[in-house]
Amino acid sequence: MVRKIRFDRIIIYIIIYIINLVLYRFFHSHFLFTLFILMTVAPVLSILLVVLFVRKLSVRVSVPYDSVKKGEIMNVQFTVINPSVLMSLDVGINTVIENMFHSKKFENMISLPARIRGEFSADLPLVPTLSGILRIYIKDIQVLDIMGFFSLVKKVDITKEVIVMPDGSVDAPESVSDVSHGMTESEESVKRGNDFSDVNDVREYIPGDRLMSIHWKLSAKKDELMVKDRVSMSDQQLVVVLELAGNDEEVESCVSLAYALAKKYVKDRLYVKLMWWSEGQFEFKEKQLISEENVDEAFAEMFYDKIYSDYDKAKEYMRSIKPEIKAFVRVYSEAGIADAEVVENE
C-alpha cells in the first residue's frame, strides 16, 4: 500500500525528463539518448525493487522486563530483519506508545537502516511518568523507493505490554496507621497460616481439633486443653477502597498512596482486601492481599480498568452495594491532593 507520494519530486523529475527529451531531439546526442533511456527505466526499476524489498522485510520489538517502576528508564529494542540482497537506509517503523490506564498515547516514527541479509537493532529509551499498562504497538513499516517518489507501507501487528508500577516514594500517612481496631485475631491468623477467622467461644478440646486452635494460656490456668471456637471474620477484615476518579494527576497520586498503604499493611501482617470500582464491568473488583506479590498483581489487574469523573462514586456505591462492609479505608483525591480516611459504612 502506498502511503505518501512525493509529488514535488515527481514533477521535478518529469520536467528534467522533458528537457532531456527536447535536447535530444535538437542535438541527437548519444549521451542524451542514454540518459533518456536511463530516466525511462529508472522509475520502473525503483518500483519493482521496493515492492520486492518490502515483501520480505520484517521488524521485531522486545522489552527485557515485564514491569518497571514509574520514573525508571526502560529500553525498548527495535530490530529490522532483512533476508534479501537489497538494502535501505531509511525504514520507518510507525510506533504507537499508549498508557491504557490513563488513555494517553502518542505516535512516533522510528527510522532504522536495513542491512543486506542481516539485522539492525536500536534501543529507544523511555521514562514512564504515569503508572499503568504501557502498550507498545507497531502499526506498520514503510520504505521509500530509490528514486524517492513514494513510500510503500507494509502492515504489521506487533504488541508488547509493560506494567508500570508506582515508584514507592509516597509514604503511608500516620492518620490511617491505626485502622486495625479489632484486627488482633486476624493478624495472628495470618502469621500462623492464613486462617482468617475470629474467636466466637472457648470450649474443651475434642480429639481432632487443630493444635493451632488451642488457647494455651487458658489451658495452662485450667490444667486442661481449651480450644478457640472460630467463625468467619470476613466483616472484620481491613478493606482499602481506591477511588479512580479525577484527572491524571489526581488519580496517579491516589494510586501511589494506595500502593504505599497496601505495602505497609501487608508488611504489618494485616489481612487486607483491596477494592476499586470498575467502570467497564460496572462492579467492584476485589483482591485479597497477603504478600507484596499480591499487591503488585492486584494493581496490575486494576490498570486494565478506566478512570472515571465522579469523585464520590466508589464511596456511594459501597453504601448501597456493599453494606455488609462496616468500615473501610478510602483513598481519594481532594483539591488535587491524595488522602486516606476511615469511613464508617452506615
C-alpha positions as CSV (number, residue, x, y, z in Angstrom):
1,M,0.0,0.0,0.0
2,V,1.3,3.4,-0.9
3,R,1.2,5.9,1.9
4,K,2.9,9.0,0.8
5,I,3.6,10.2,-2.7
6,R,6.2,12.9,-3.2
7,F,4.6,14.9,-5.9
8,D,7.2,17.6,-5.8
9,R,10.0,15.1,-6.7
10,I,7.8,13.5,-9.4
11,I,7.1,16.9,-11.0
12,I,10.8,17.9,-11.0
13,Y,11.7,14.6,-12.5
14,I,9.1,14.9,-15.2
15,I,10.4,18.4,-16.1
16,I,14.0,17.2,-16.3
17,Y,12.8,14.2,-18.4
18,I,11.0,16.5,-20.8
19,I,14.0,18.9,-21.1
20,N,16.3,16.0,-21.8
21,L,13.9,14.7,-24.5
22,V,13.8,18.1,-26.2
23,L,17.6,18.5,-26.1
24,Y,18.0,15.0,-27.6
25,R,15.6,15.8,-30.5
26,F,17.6,19.0,-31.1
27,F,21.2,17.8,-30.7
28,H,20.8,14.0,-31.3
29,S,23.5,13.3,-28.8
30,H,24.3,9.7,-27.8
31,F,24.8,10.8,-24.2
32,L,21.4,12.4,-24.1
33,F,19.9,9.3,-25.6
34,T,21.5,7.1,-23.0
35,L,20.3,9.5,-20.3
36,F,16.8,9.3,-21.8
37,I,16.8,5.5,-21.6
38,L,18.1,5.5,-18.0
39,M,15.4,8.1,-16.9
40,T,12.7,5.9,-18.6
41,V,13.8,2.7,-16.9
42,A,14.8,4.0,-13.5
43,P,11.3,4.7,-12.1
44,V,10.0,1.3,-13.2
45,L,13.1,-0.4,-11.7
46,S,12.7,1.6,-8.5
47,I,9.1,0.5,-8.1
48,L,9.9,-3.2,-8.7
49,L,12.8,-3.2,-6.3
50,V,10.9,-1.6,-3.4
51,V,8.0,-4.0,-3.8
52,L,10.3,-7.0,-3.7
53,F,12.2,-5.5,-0.8
54,V,9.2,-4.7,1.4
55,R,7.6,-8.1,0.9
56,K,10.4,-9.8,2.7
57,L,11.2,-7.1,5.3
58,S,10.1,-7.6,8.9
59,V,10.5,-6.0,12.2
60,R,10.8,-7.1,15.9
61,V,10.3,-5.3,19.2
62,S,11.5,-6.6,22.5
63,V,11.4,-5.4,26.1
64,P,13.7,-7.2,28.6
65,Y,11.2,-6.9,31.5
66,D,7.5,-7.3,32.3
67,S,7.3,-4.5,34.8
68,V,9.1,-1.3,35.7
69,K,8.8,1.4,38.4
70,K,7.5,4.8,37.4
71,G,10.4,7.1,36.6
72,E,12.8,4.3,35.7
73,I,14.4,4.2,32.3
74,M,13.3,1.3,30.1
75,N,14.9,0.5,26.8
76,V,12.6,-0.8,24.1
77,Q,14.6,-2.6,21.3
78,F,13.5,-2.4,17.7
79,T,15.1,-4.7,15.1
80,V,14.8,-4.6,11.3
81,I,15.2,-8.0,9.7
82,N,16.1,-8.1,6.1
83,P,16.7,-11.5,4.4
84,S,17.1,-10.1,0.9
85,V,20.1,-8.8,-1.0
86,L,18.6,-5.3,-1.3
87,M,19.0,-2.6,1.3
88,S,17.6,0.6,2.6
89,L,19.0,3.4,4.7
90,D,15.5,4.5,5.9
91,V,13.0,2.0,7.1
92,G,10.3,3.8,9.0
93,I,8.7,2.0,11.9
94,N,5.3,3.6,12.8
95,T,5.0,3.0,16.6
96,V,2.2,3.9,19.0
97,I,3.0,4.1,22.7
98,E,-0.1,4.1,24.9
99,N,-0.8,4.2,28.6
100,M,-4.1,2.2,28.7
101,F,-5.0,3.1,32.2
102,H,-4.7,6.9,31.7
103,S,-5.8,6.7,28.0
104,K,-2.7,8.6,26.9
105,K,-0.9,7.8,23.7
106,F,1.5,9.2,21.1
107,E,2.8,8.1,17.8
108,N,6.4,8.1,16.8
109,M,8.2,7.2,13.6
110,I,11.4,5.4,14.2
111,S,13.9,5.3,11.3
112,L,16.4,2.5,11.0
113,P,18.5,1.1,8.2
114,A,18.1,-2.4,6.7
115,R,21.3,-4.3,6.1
116,I,21.8,-6.7,3.3
117,R,20.9,-10.2,4.6
118,G,21.1,-9.1,8.2
119,E,19.5,-7.4,11.2
120,F,19.9,-3.9,12.6
121,S,18.8,-3.1,16.2
122,A,18.5,0.1,18.1
123,D,17.2,0.9,21.6
124,L,14.6,3.5,22.3
125,P,14.8,4.8,25.9
126,L,11.5,5.6,27.6
127,V,10.8,7.0,31.0
128,P,7.2,6.4,32.1
129,T,5.8,9.3,34.1
130,L,2.4,7.6,34.9
131,S,1.5,4.2,36.4
132,G,-0.5,1.8,34.3
133,I,-0.2,-0.6,31.4
134,L,2.3,0.7,28.8
135,R,1.3,-0.7,25.4
136,I,3.9,-0.6,22.6
137,Y,2.3,-1.2,19.3
138,I,3.8,-1.3,15.8
139,K,1.2,-0.4,13.2
140,D,3.3,-0.7,10.0
141,I,6.6,-0.2,8.4
142,Q,7.3,2.0,5.4
143,V,10.2,2.2,2.9
144,L,11.0,5.0,0.5
145,D,11.8,3.8,-3.0
146,I,15.2,4.5,-4.5
147,M,14.0,7.5,-6.6
148,G,12.3,8.9,-3.6
149,F,8.9,9.2,-5.3
150,F,6.7,7.4,-2.7
151,S,6.7,5.3,0.5
152,L,5.5,1.7,0.3
153,V,3.8,0.5,3.5
154,K,3.6,-2.9,5.0
155,K,1.0,-3.6,7.7
156,V,2.3,-5.4,10.8
157,D,0.6,-6.2,14.1
158,I,3.2,-6.4,16.9
159,T,2.3,-5.5,20.5
160,K,4.2,-5.5,23.8
161,E,2.9,-4.6,27.2
162,V,4.8,-3.4,30.2
163,I,3.4,-2.9,33.7
164,V,4.4,0.5,35.2
165,M,4.2,0.3,39.0
166,P,4.2,3.3,41.4
167,D,7.7,4.3,42.4
168,G,7.1,3.8,46.1
169,S,8.2,7.3,47.0
170,V,4.9,8.1,48.7
171,D,4.8,7.3,52.5
172,A,1.6,6.0,54.1
173,P,0.1,8.8,56.2
174,E,0.1,8.4,60.0
175,S,-3.6,9.4,60.1
176,V,-4.6,5.9,58.9
177,S,-1.8,3.9,60.6
178,D,-4.0,2.7,63.4
179,V,-7.1,1.4,61.5
180,S,-6.7,-2.2,62.7
181,H,-9.2,-1.9,65.5
182,G,-10.4,-5.4,66.2
183,M,-7.8,-6.9,63.8
184,T,-5.7,-8.7,66.5
185,E,-7.1,-12.1,65.8
186,S,-6.7,-11.5,62.0
187,E,-3.1,-10.5,62.5
188,E,-2.5,-13.6,64.5
189,S,-4.1,-15.8,61.9
190,V,-2.1,-14.5,59.1
191,K,1.1,-15.3,60.9
192,R,0.0,-18.8,61.7
193,G,-1.0,-19.9,58.3
194,N,-3.7,-17.7,56.7
195,D,-6.5,-18.9,58.9
196,F,-8.7,-15.8,58.6
197,S,-11.2,-16.3,61.4
198,D,-12.3,-14.8,64.7
199,V,-12.9,-16.3,68.1
200,N,-16.6,-17.0,68.8
201,D,-16.2,-19.1,72.0
202,V,-13.7,-21.1,74.0
203,R,-14.5,-24.8,74.7
204,E,-12.8,-28.0,75.8
205,Y,-10.6,-29.8,73.5
206,I,-12.1,-32.5,71.3
207,P,-9.9,-35.1,69.6
208,G,-9.4,-33.9,66.0
209,D,-9.2,-30.2,66.8
210,R,-6.2,-28.5,65.3
211,L,-3.3,-27.6,67.6
212,M,-3.2,-24.1,66.2
213,S,-6.7,-23.5,67.8
214,I,-5.6,-24.4,71.3
215,H,-5.8,-21.5,73.8
216,W,-2.5,-22.1,75.6
217,K,-2.8,-19.5,78.3
218,L,-6.3,-20.6,79.3
219,S,-5.4,-24.2,79.1
220,A,-2.5,-23.6,81.5
221,K,-4.8,-22.0,84.0
222,K,-7.4,-24.8,83.9
223,D,-5.0,-27.6,83.6
224,E,-6.9,-28.9,80.6
225,L,-6.8,-28.2,76.9
226,M,-9.1,-25.4,75.8
227,V,-9.6,-24.5,72.1
228,K,-10.8,-21.4,70.4
229,D,-14.1,-21.9,68.5
230,R,-13.7,-19.8,65.4
231,V,-16.1,-18.2,63.0
232,S,-15.5,-16.3,59.7
233,M,-14.3,-12.8,60.2
234,S,-15.0,-11.5,56.6
235,D,-16.8,-8.5,58.1
236,Q,-13.7,-7.5,60.2
237,Q,-11.0,-7.6,57.5
238,L,-9.2,-4.4,56.6
239,V,-10.7,-3.1,53.4
240,V,-8.9,-0.4,51.2
241,V,-11.2,1.2,48.7
242,L,-9.3,3.1,45.9
243,E,-11.1,5.9,44.1
244,L,-10.1,6.0,40.4
245,A,-11.7,9.4,39.9
246,G,-10.3,12.7,38.6
247,N,-7.7,13.8,36.2
248,D,-4.4,12.1,35.5
249,E,-2.5,13.8,38.3
250,E,-5.2,13.2,40.9
251,V,-5.7,9.5,40.0
252,E,-1.9,9.0,39.9
253,S,-1.5,10.4,43.4
254,C,-4.3,8.2,44.7
255,V,-2.8,5.1,43.1
256,S,0.6,5.9,44.6
257,L,-0.9,6.4,48.1
258,A,-3.0,3.3,47.9
259,Y,0.1,1.3,46.8
260,A,2.1,2.6,49.7
261,L,-0.8,1.8,52.2
262,A,-1.2,-1.7,50.7
263,K,2.5,-2.4,51.0
264,K,2.6,-1.1,54.6
265,Y,-0.4,-3.2,55.7
266,V,1.0,-6.3,54.1
267,K,4.3,-5.8,55.9
268,D,2.4,-5.3,59.1
269,R,0.9,-8.8,58.5
270,L,-2.7,-7.4,58.3
271,Y,-5.4,-9.2,56.3
272,V,-6.2,-6.7,53.6
273,K,-8.7,-6.6,50.8
274,L,-8.2,-4.0,48.0
275,M,-11.3,-2.8,46.2
276,W,-12.0,-0.4,43.4
277,W,-14.9,0.4,41.2
278,S,-14.7,-0.9,37.7
279,E,-16.5,1.4,35.2
280,G,-16.1,-1.1,32.4
281,Q,-17.7,-4.1,34.2
282,F,-19.9,-1.9,36.5
283,E,-19.0,-3.7,39.7
284,F,-16.5,-3.7,42.5
285,K,-13.2,-5.6,41.9
286,E,-11.8,-7.2,45.0
287,K,-8.3,-8.7,45.5
288,Q,-7.0,-10.3,48.7
289,L,-3.6,-9.1,49.7
290,I,-1.4,-11.4,51.8
291,S,2.1,-10.7,50.3
292,E,3.8,-7.9,48.4
293,E,3.5,-10.0,45.2
294,N,-0.3,-9.9,45.7
295,V,-0.1,-6.1,45.9
296,D,1.7,-5.9,42.5
297,E,-0.7,-8.4,40.9
298,A,-3.7,-6.5,42.2
299,F,-2.5,-3.2,40.9
300,A,-1.6,-4.7,37.5
301,E,-5.1,-6.0,37.2
302,M,-6.5,-2.6,38.2
303,F,-4.5,-0.9,35.5
304,Y,-6.7,-2.5,32.8
305,D,-9.7,-0.5,34.1
306,K,-10.5,3.1,33.2
307,I,-10.6,6.4,35.1
308,Y,-14.0,8.0,35.8
309,S,-15.0,11.5,36.7
310,D,-17.4,11.2,39.7
311,Y,-15.3,11.6,42.8
312,D,-17.7,10.1,45.3
313,K,-18.9,7.2,43.1
314,A,-17.0,4.4,44.9
315,K,-17.9,5.7,48.3
316,E,-21.6,5.9,47.5
317,Y,-21.6,2.5,45.8
318,M,-20.0,1.0,48.9
319,R,-23.0,2.1,50.9
320,S,-25.6,0.7,48.5
321,I,-23.8,-2.4,47.1
322,K,-21.5,-3.4,50.0
323,P,-23.5,-2.6,53.2
324,E,-22.0,-5.7,54.9
325,I,-18.6,-4.0,55.0
326,K,-18.9,-1.9,58.1
327,A,-15.8,0.3,57.7
328,F,-13.1,0.8,55.1
329,V,-10.1,2.9,54.3
330,R,-11.0,5.2,51.5
331,V,-8.2,6.6,49.3
332,Y,-9.3,9.6,47.4
333,S,-8.3,13.0,46.0
334,E,-9.4,16.3,47.4
335,A,-8.3,19.6,45.9
336,G,-5.8,17.7,43.8
337,I,-4.1,16.1,46.8
338,A,-4.4,12.4,47.6
339,D,-5.6,11.5,51.1
340,A,-6.9,8.5,53.1
341,E,-9.7,8.3,55.7
342,V,-11.5,5.6,57.6
343,V,-15.2,5.6,56.5
344,E,-18.0,4.1,58.6
345,N,-20.3,2.4,56.1
346,E,-23.7,3.2,57.6
